């Protein structure tokens, strides 16, 4: 699983991580060691690019631009 896919899955499962992401997305993205391309796609909320980078087809944008994967 890519680091971006891992972060997206974790955002859907971990309320504390989601809260930290809402407050400081750059810090959380750095913690997960996302590439610049992944950071840019996630920060922009570009679902098509995120799908391309992760292979995830079941992602949605929720409030405050949080992106989650629903299994």
Secondary structure, DSSP 8 states (H G I E B T S, - for coil): --HHHHHHHHHHH-HHHHHHHHH-HHHHHHHTT--HHHHHHHHHT-HHHHHHHH---SEEE-GGG-EEE--
